[in-house]
Amino acid sequence: MASTQSSLRIQGDDNLQSMIVGTVMRKIKSRTWKKQRYFKLQEDCMTIWYKSKKAGNAHSTFSVSDVEAVREGHQSEVLLSIADEFPADRCFTLVFRGRRGNLDLVAESAEEAQTWIKGMRKLIENVENMGQREKLDQWICDWFKKADKNRDGRMNFKEVQDLLKMMNVDMNEDHARRLFTMADRSRSGTLEGDEFVLFYKMLTQRDDVLRIFQQYSSDGQKLTLQDLEEFLCEEQLEGLRGKQRALELIQRYEPSETAKMLNAMSIDGFLMYLVSPEGSIFNPQHRGVYQDMNQPLCHYFISSSHNTYLLEDQLRGQSSVEGYIRALKRGCRCVEVDCWDGPNGEPIVYHGHTFTSKILFKDVITALGNYAFKISDYPVILSIENHCSLEQQRVMAQHLNHILDDKLLRSTVGSPNQYRLPSPEELRGKILLKGKKIGGLEASLNGAVEDSMMGEVSDEDEVADIDEDHPHAESIRRKGKKSKQRLSKELSECVVYCKSVHFSSFKHSRLYSKFYEISSFAESKARKYIKEAGVEFVQHNARQLTRVYPSGLRTDSSNFNPQEMWNVGCQIVALNFQTAGVEMDLNDGLFSQNGHCGYILKPEFMRICERHYEPEIAHERDDYQPVSLSIQVISGQQLPKVNIKEGSIVDPLVRVEIHGVPVDQAKQETKYIDNNGFNPVWNDTLQFTIHAPELALVRFVVEDYDKTSKNDFVGQYTLPFTSIQQGYRHIHLLSKDGTTIPPSSLFVHVRITKAV
């Protein structure tokens, strides 16, 4: 089992050996909450165990696979707040995946801190480098430990029965006992390490995969090179480089050296290929940057966040620099900062006129400088909502220039007379400020800028843009009226290509707008224009940037559907990244392609101003080519439990949703399977016609069927239609907040043909 690999990892690594002995460190929650805890790494090298020195037997654990990164020094608000008490070289932060809060720790010495920092980084690297087989072994190992209640390293039949329930299996007792007896090779009445693995493998035998294997195998025992080539050509539609491709897959996934020497693949190798990234529904060639990155910025959809500083709701939620770090690490390329006058002459960031907590503008800019280009080199747009006095605007400009230095775009790129937006490629490594600007780009190039000017500093105070159909909108709007403020020359000079302007009409924009101007719309305003002038909206977005943001009424930080905004080519569709749900699934799905770089090239029919494309009647465009999508949902594997009630087991169904232009919006679902979240089989085929495949996203959702109330969410996976691989494919499911939940998956067969 996995423990043999972990013991090999420990040998020769002083940091891991010290972590296994354990260390007393302070866990910090605030300036006043600092408590000592004893931390140690478990022998499996996958679990961190810790307990209070006083709390008797009470202890907690977390898995190394849940930790995303380790940050050294005072890199969190909590550790910054105690910087005067504990030096940076003793402090570090463990950052967890998803929405779980970080763990801030202070070691007794700088050496101990380094032991844990280096050791944790090594463990995280080990997890990331695990193959599918190792991950599965580790998963089995974790379940074994959970079920081995008396910790004797063996499992009796009662413990195995309990384990099956925990693993989402409702199995006939006789069948379970038969498998148990077959696996108990030592005849001890219990299962130990390898016997348990054998039991698990019998339990998880994939009849669906075996059937396909035998269908293509000449002798029913193995796939010869020719058999595999035939499978790749006929089923996976990977006919090019057939023989070479088959050889590569055998070398990569076949565990048996004998089979490799014969240029053959066993059932084990075949399964390992099917569950690998190459056997995934997502085209691996789209995992890297594959699109043309030399077009003007307005020709791309840009991953964009709203109220990035918030971790929760917009009335009382916590503001945190962590919001920016998380968004940027998810590939976000446009973040928002609401700036207000703060004490001691330092501008602060928070959701104005609410009870949300406040953070320093300079801390936000520092985080931006540190994290902007960790995931993607392509430009980041910093959208400023500015409510500051002239004096503090000058401080903002100082921080931007000093902290970001040459990362901040201060002048135009490309040829001086280039009258179009530069491309993501030309702006690599640059941060662009979006905000009000004194005069135009031309005036600032000539140096003709006054010291300051009267004008609305912020053009999108959301309270003022409240939904017009809200019954109390008028009274709220009056309260939120914007005061005329002056704009500082220094802050104005930081804005180059993203000058915020008020939107009058598409006609006015067509006649007078400059390519570097950008308008922002509340979602309701954007919907109104989509309905009234869809064609003009698409043409407007072929020329310049548009930002759409959630209604001010969404105090719970909920999101609108971004798809309808993408359908007319709006580039900066800003969502509350902190709020999980179908809207963020769509955002993550769209931006999962093109190297996760945060920029997706719009379809050609949305990039040419002269084209007459209207989303409502997508089938009337020149290059209209509808396609038929057929998805056979075959089976599911190790679906997570959603109901923590003892003995509760999932009744799963799968829904496939198409999100795209209005005529493409569709959903269909399979039947539900009673009491089996472990290896349900559906074999249901769902059919769709897609009229604008270039804009379509496909979302697979697994739910726990409930006839009396709303179905519970189990897992989902969303991807662009254009990134789908055909044939027999696995879909590796994600949790509600977009993190992986290995080894949960769906097995499907996909065919795409021309629609008749």
C-alpha positions, -999 to 999 in steps of 0.1 A, spaced: 0 0 0 9 37 -1 28 35 32 58 17 16 62 47 -8 59 71 21 87 54 41 109 58 11 101 95 9 111 100 46 145 83 43 172 108 37 150 138 43 158 155 76 129 179 73 103 151 70 120 131 98 118 161 121 81 167 112 73 130 121 89 136 156 66 167 159 69 204 169 51 228 192 40 259 173 16 288 179 -16 288 159 -26 324 153 -62 335 146 -59 372 155 -38 396 175 -53 383 207 -59 346 198 -25 328 198 -25 293 212 2 266 213 -5 234 194 16 202 189 19 194 152 33 162 137 34 145 103 19 110 104 38 80 91 18 79 58 34 113 49 -1 124 38 -17 136 71 -8 163 96 -20 157 131 -22 184 158 -36 188 193 -38 214 220 -14 209 249 -44 212 274 -73 196 256 -67 160 267 -73 136 239 -89 160 215 -70 164 183 -75 174 146 -60 163 113 -58 176 78 -45 160 46 -15 172 27 -35 170 -5 -58 197 9 -29 222 11 -23 243 -20 8 263 -10 31 275 18 38 312 22 68 323 42 69 353 65 42 379 72 21 371 41 -14 372 57 -33 399 74 -33 379 107 5 375 106 10 411 96 -10 422 126 15 405 150 46 414 130 59 435 159 57 405 182 71 376 160 98 380 133 90 371 97 115 342 97 95 323 123 61 328 106 44 309 77 9 303 63 -6 270 50 -30 279 22 -58 253 17 -77 246 -15 -112 258 -21 -128 281 5 -113 267 37 -95 294 58 -57 295 59 -37 283 89 -12 309 103 16 294 123 46 307 143 75 283 150 98 285 181 128 293 159 136 303 123 152 268 118 120 250 129 99 273 106 122 263 76 119 226 85 81 228 81 82 252 51 106 230 31 90 198 44 55 208 34 66 220 0 83 186 -6 51 168 4 29 191 -18 52 184 -47 50 146 -40 12 148 -42 12 168 -74 36 143 -90 15 112 -81 2 91 -109 -34 80 -111 -24 46 -97 -7 62 -67 -36 86 -61 -60 56 -60 -38 36 -37 -36 66 -14 -73 70 -15 -78 33 -5 -52 38 22 -71 68 37 -103 48 37 -86 18 54 -74 41 82 -108 57 87 -125 23 90 -98 6 111 -115 17 143 -92 -2 167 -61 8 148 -46 -28 146 -39 -26 109 -65 -53 101 -101 -51 92 -128 -76 103 -160 -81 83 -180 -57 105 -154 -30 99 -155 -37 61 -193 -34 61 -191 0 79 -164 10 54 -187 2 24 -214 25 38 -188 52 43 -177 47 7 -212 51 -6 -218 14 -14 -250 -4 -4 -239 -40 -10 -257 -72 -5 -242 -88 27 -237 -122 10 -219 -107 -19 -197 -86 4 -188 -117 25 -180 -137 -6 -155 -110 -18 -141 -107 18 -134 -144 20 -118 -144 -15 -95 -116 -4 -86 -131 30 -58 -152 16 -42 -157 50 -75 -172 63 -72 -150 94 -108 -137 93 -94 -102 88 -79 -82 58 -45 -67 61 -28 -42 37 -24 -61 4 -55 -82 11 -76 -51 15 -62 -37 -18 -72 -70 -34 -107 -67 -19 -110 -32 -32 -99 -42 -67 -125 -70 -68 -151 -45 -55 -142 -19 -82 -138 -43 -111 -148 -22 -142 -171 -44 -162 -179 -15 -185 -142 -11 -194 -136 -48 -196 -164 -51 -222 -147 -25 -244 -113 -41 -239 -126 -75 -249 -144 -61 -279 -111 -48 -294 -88 -76 -281 -79 -103 -306 -75 -129 -278 -95 -114 -250 -63 -112 -229 -44 -82 -242 -46 -54 -268 -19 -59 -295 -4 -28 -311 -29 -33 -340 -58 -38 -316 -50 -6 -298 -44 13 -330 -79 2 -342 -95 13 -309 -78 47 -311 -89 52 -347 -125 39 -345 -136 50 -311 -113 78 -300 -111 93 -335 -73 97 -331 -64 81 -365 -34 103 -372 0 89 -360 -20 57 -351 9 32 -346 32 58 -330 4 70 -307 -5 34 -296 32 28 -288 34 59 -267 4 50 -247 17 15 -240 50 29 -228 33 55 -207 4 35 -190 12 -2 -192 24 -14 -158 36 -48 -169 72 -49 -183 64 -81 -201 34 -66 -220 56 -35 -228 82 -57 -244 55 -74 -265 42 -39 -275 8 -49 -259 -15 -35 -234 -32 -53 -205 -66 -44 -190 -48 -26 -162 -28 -5 -187 -60 2 -207 -78 14 -176 -49 36 -165 -49 52 -200 -87 58 -198 -85 75 -164 -54 96 -173 -55 132 -186 -52 118 -222 -83 97 -216 -102 127 -202 -130 144 -220 -110 177 -220 -86 179 -250 -50 180 -235 -38 202 -264 -61 229 -250 -43 228 -216 -15 250 -230 -19 284 -248 -31 274 -283 -50 306 -295 -37 336 -313 -26 361 -286 -17 389 -310 -52 404 -315 -65 436 -298 -76 432 -262 -112 437 -271 -112 405 -291 -109 384 -260 -131 372 -232 -112 382 -200 -116 363 -167 -129 391 -143 -137 394 -106 -161 418 -89 -155 432 -53 -124 411 -53 -115 421 -18 -146 403 -3 -145 368 10 -182 367 19 -213 389 14 -214 427 6 -229 440 38 -209 424 67 -184 402 49 -146 402 56 -124 422 33 -91 405 27 -60 406 5 -66 369 3 -95 376 -20 -70 390 -46 -45 362 -41 -72 335 -46 -87 352 -77 -53 357 -94 -44 321 -86 -76 310 -104 -64 328 -135 -84 360 -130 -71 389 -151 -93 418 -140 -97 426 -103 -116 454 -87 -106 478 -59 -131 501 -41 -109 530 -26 -119 553 2 -101 579 23 -85 561 53 -69 572 86 -33 585 87 -34 596 51 -35 560 38 -64 550 14 -84 519 24 -103 493 4 -138 481 14 -174 481 2 -185 517 9 -213 525 34 -215 489 47 -201 470 76 -175 451 56 -140 452 72 -113 475 58 -79 468 43 -51 491 32 -48 500 -5 -10 496 -4 -14 460 9 -37 452 -20 -12 466 -45 16 446 -28 -4 414 -32 -11 423 -68 26 428 -75 34 395 -59 7 373 -74 -4 389 -107 18 367 -129 22 335 -110 -4 317 -131 -4 337 -163 20 362 -179 -8 380 -197 -19 415 -186 -40 422 -154 -65 450 -154 -69 468 -121 -104 483 -121 -104 512 -97 -136 525 -81 -123 557 -67 -140 576 -38 -108 593 -25 -99 629 -19 -72 645 -41 -46 641 -14 -52 603 -10 -55 599 -48 -19 611 -49 -9 585 -23 -27 559 -44 -6 569 -75 26 568 -53 18 533 -42 10 521 -77 43 535 -91 65 526 -62 52 491 -54 44 479 -90 74 497 -105 79 486 -141 49 462 -139 26 492 -141 18 502 -177 26 539 -179 28 545 -217 15 532 -249 31 501 -266 35 494 -303 37 521 -330 29 556 -319 0 560 -344 -16 526 -336 -53 533 -333 -63 500 -318 -59 483 -284 -26 464 -280 -27 426 -278 -23 404 -247 11 394 -262 23 430 -264 11 436 -228 27 405 -212 38 411 -176 19 445 -174 -7 458 -150 -32 482 -166 -52 507 -145 -88 511 -155 -103 544 -142 -111 580 -150 -86 600 -170 -81 637 -176 -83 643 -213 -76 616 -238 -46 593 -246 -36 618 -274 -35 647 -249 -14 629 -224 11 619 -251 16 656 -259 20 664 -222 -10 687 -222 -26 678 -189 -40 702 -163 -32 697 -126 -67 685 -118 -102 687 -132 -138 686 -120 -156 654 -129 -171 622 -116 -142 602 -102 -161 569 -100 -184 560 -129 -200 529 -113 -212 535 -79 -234 504 -79 -260 519 -56 -266 546 -82 -269 519 -109 -294 499 -90 -318 478 -110 -345 500 -124 -373 476 -119 -367 475 -81 -397 491 -63 -375 512 -40 -349 520 -66 -356 557 -67 -351 563 -29 -320 542 -29 -307 559 -60 -311 594 -44 -291 582 -14 -264 569 -36 -260 600 -58 -224 607 -67 -206 638 -56 -185 657 -81 -149 651 -71 -116 663 -86 -92 638 -101 -55 640 -94 -31 644 -123 -9 617 -108 -36 591 -107 -49 601 -141 -15 595 -156 -15 559 -144 -45 552 -168 -34 545 -204 -57 521 -223 -87 517 -200 -102 551 -196 -136 548 -179 -163 567 -197 -201 570 -193 -221 552 -219 -247 573 -238 -258 551 -268 -244 527 -294 -248 554 -320 -228 580 -299 -202 554 -292 -198 545 -329 -194 581 -339 -173 595 -310 -158 568 -288 -120 562 -287 -106 526 -289 -91 530 -254 -123 539 -237 -143 514 -216 -178 516 -203 -193 496 -174 -229 483 -172 -248 469 -143 -263 436 -153 -298 449 -158 -286 477 -181 -266 451 -201 -297 429 -204 -318 458 -216 -292 466 -244 -290 428 -253 -327 428 -258 -331 461 -276 -299 462 -297 -281 429 -297 -264 434 -331 -251 468 -322 -238 455 -288 -218 428 -306 -203 454 -330 -195 478 -301 -176 450 -284 -156 443 -315 -142 479 -312 -137 485 -275 -139 469 -240 -171 466 -220 -174 456 -183 -205 441 -168 -209 438 -130 -235 423 -107 -265 444 -95 -261 464 -63 -291 445 -50 -270 413 -48 -260 419 -12 -254 382 -7 -227 383 -34 -247 361 -57 -239 361 -94 -258 366 -127 -254 342 -156 -223 353 -175 -232 334 -206 -258 360 -219 -231 387 -216 -205 366 -235 -231 359 -262 -229 396 -272 -191 397 -269 -188 415 -235 -152 409 -225 -150 418 -188 -179 400 -172 -172 405 -135 -183 378 -111 -181 374 -73 -153 347 -73 -160 341 -36 -195 327 -44 -197 291 -56 -225 280 -80 -234 274 -117 -222 309 -127 -186 304 -114 -187 268 -129 -193 284 -163 -166 310 -157 -141 283 -147 -152 261 -176 -147 288 -203 -113 298 -189 -101 262 -183 -88 262 -219 -59 282 -235 -34 274 -207 -57 288 -180 -42 322 -190 -74 342 -184 -79 353 -221 -101 334 -246 -102 346 -282 -138 354 -292 -152 336 -323 -144 354 -356 -180 364 -362 -178 386 -330 -145 403 -339 -154 420 -372 -174 452 -368 -190 449 -401 -205 414 -394 -242 413 -387 -243 387 -359 -273 385 -335 -273 359 -307 -311 356 -307 -310 343 -343 -275 326 -344 -286 303 -373 -289 333 -397 -251 340 -398 -231 333 -430 -209 304 -416 -237 287 -398 -228 250 -392 -249 233 -365 -237 201 -349 -253 171 -332 -238 161 -298 -245 126 -285 -234 117 -250 -238 82 -236 -235 84 -198 -222 49 -190 -211 48 -154 -199 66 -123 -170 59 -100 -166 66 -63 -190 95 -61 -185 115 -28 -211 112 0 -232 144 3 -254 134 33 -234 129 64 -262 110 81 -252 75 92 -261 49 66 -272 74 40 -262 65 4 -264 85 -28 -292 79 -54 -272 95 -83 -285 109 -116 -265 129 -142 -277 160 -159 -260 174 -190 -266 211 -196 -257 231 -227 -251 268 -220 -247 291 -251 -268 313 -274 -306 312 -265 -315 285 -290 -288 262 -276 -298 264 -239 -309 229 -230 -306 202 -203 -314 165 -202 -308 139 -174 -304 102 -169 -326 80 -146 -314 79 -110 -298 48 -95 -310 36 -61 -284 34 -33 -252 34 -53 -227 62 -53 -198 38 -56 -201 23 -91 -236 33 -106 -243 23 -142 -268 43 -163 -261 36 -200 -284 64 -209 -278 84 -242 -286 121 -243 -288 140 -276 -284 178 -284 -283 200 -314 -259 230 -311 -263 260 -334 -233 281 -322 -207 256 -310 -180 283 -307 -199 298 -277 -213 267 -261 -202 253 -227 -212 218 -216 -218 212 -179 -221 177 -164 -238 177 -130 -243 148 -106 -271 150 -81 -285 129 -53 -321 123 -63 -347 131 -36 -384 127 -44 -396 149 -15 -371 179 -17 -345 195 -39 -318 172 -51 -284 175 -34 -254 185 -54 -227 158 -57 -202 171 -82 -199 188 -116 -175 194 -145 -178 222 -171 -158 226 -203 -160 245 -237 -178 225 -264 -147 231 -286 -124 214 -260 -143 181 -260 -125 149 -270 -147 122 -286 -149 85 -278 -147 68 -245 -138 94 -219 -136 100 -182 -149 132 -166 -131 140 -134 -156 157 -111 -151 189 -92 -167 200 -59 -190 229 -54 -161 253 -51 -143 240 -82 -116 218 -65 -109 182 -75 -125 153 -56 -104 123 -67 -111 96 -76 -147 106 -84 -155 104 -121 -181 97 -148 -174 74 -178 -190 85 -211 -190 80 -248 -191 111 -269 -199 116 -306 -201 149 -325 -216 149 -361 -230 174 -385 -266 182 -377 -290 170 -403 
